[in-house]
Amino acid sequence: MRRSTTLIATLLAIVALTGCSLFRDSPREAQEKQLARDIENAAGFSVFLKSEITDQQRTGVEKWLEGEKGKQKIKPS
């Protein structure tokens, strides 16, 4: 009886220890997820307008940019 209890406890410990790693990402998957997060957080773009643009056109572009999802801020220069 004692041996079977020890055997069962040992098997449960082994299964528990190996089972913990089943839900972890491989190093490559973890690196890919980190890269995707970094790209998502650092993504941005710039809009360059010609110098002869009118104030009305500039205002139209700024209003369009303000309506876009995920916009952080507009920095006219």
N, C-alpha and C positions, 0 to 999 in steps of 0.2 A: 504494500500500500504506500509506504513511504517513497519507494523508488518511482512509482507511477506519479505521485504528487510532484516530486522533484522534476521528473521528465516533463510533465505538463507545464510546470512553472518555467522551466528552461525554454520550452518551445514557445510559450507565450511571450517571454522576454525577447527571443530572437525575432519573432514575428513583429512585435511592437517596434523594435529597433530598426528593422529593415523596412517596415511599413512607413516610417516617418519620412524616408527619402523618396517615397513614391510620388509625393505631391510637390516636390521641389522641381524647379526648372533646371535643365542642364545648363552648364556654363555658357554655351552658345545661345540658348534661348534667353537666358538672363541678360546677356550682352545685347541681343537684338531688341528686347523690350526696353532696356535702358536707352539705347540709341533712338528708338521710336519716341520715347518720352522727351529726350533732349531735343529732337527735331521739332516735335510739336510745341514745346515751350519756347524755342528760339526762332520759330518761323516768323517771317515778316516780309514785307515788300516795300518798294519805293515807287512813287509815281513822279516822273519827270515831265514837266510841261515846258513847252516852247516859251521863249521870252515874249513873243508877241501875242500871247493869250490874253483875252479880255477878262475883266473882273467878273463878268457874268459867267463866263466859261469856267473860271477858277472856282467860283461859288458852286456851280453845278457839280464839278468834280468832287469838291469837299463834301457836299450833301450826299452824293452817291457813296463816298467812302464811309461816311458816318452811318449809313444804313446797312453796311455789311456786318455780318455776324462776327463775333470774336475780335472786333476792332479794339485796340488798346488806346491809341491816341493819334491825333493828326498833328504833325509838326510842320507848318509851312515855313519855308525858308526864304 
